Amino acid sequence: MVPGRSSWRAVLLWILLAVGPAAHVSLSAQEQPPKRPAQDEFVPLSELPPQEQLPAAPLLIAAYSVAWIVVAGYLFSIWRRMGRVEQELAEVSRRLQQRRS
């Protein structure tokens, strides 16, 4: 394995996480019509026009997906590192057995 390869992956992940939401915000800001003055009374969500309703479900699903992907990647990296440590311990144990014999 190339040393530093995992650090490049981490840097790339951070860049994608930082740029992705910023790009989405700038695109959505361009698409929105000019804002109206604030209202003085409560308006139920069902009475709002579709462009003013917040689609929470897709945002929630995207957030949970990203979180679970990051957790799975972290657990996978720990699993691989533990495998290497076990191999090294087995090698050290084998070498100690050979010295004693």
Contacts in CASP RR format, 6 or more apart in sequence:
PFRMAT RR
TARGET T0000
AUTHOR 0000-0000-0000
METHOD contacts of the structure
MODEL  1
MVPGRSSWRAVLLWILLAVGPAAHVSLSAQEQPPKRPAQDEFVPLSELPP
QEQLPAAPLLIAAYSVAWIVVAGYLFSIWRRMGRVEQELAEVSRRLQQRR
S
6 77 0 8 1.000
13 70 0 8 1.000
17 66 0 8 1.000
32 51 0 8 1.000
33 51 0 8 1.000
45 53 0 8 1.000
END
